[in-house]
């Protein structure tokens, strides 16, 4: 099922901003009460129940590819970016310790 209208979203297939529609995502078991916004939030989060976001399946109106987008708070994104930076530092420490031994 394809919903009417579109939003300008980065299409990973086109590698540029394209108008994309929200389409039903078969991975999502339940949807918003109004039935018009296919998204998942909070406890239904398959990745981590402490990270809240909305998941939508999009279809590019130019190339027709389907992909998922995640909408989350700026605070959550900053947290994830800082955690990635920490992981990168740890990887570099491990890498250099292997080189020295
Ligand atoms: Zn596209």
Boltz pocket constraint, residues with backbone or C-beta under 6 A from the ligand:
constraints:
  - pocket:
      binder: B
      contacts: [[A, 11], [A, 12], [A, 13], [A, 14], [A, 15], [A, 18], [A, 60], [A, 61], [A, 62], [A, 63], [A, 64], [A, 65]]
      max_distance: 6.0
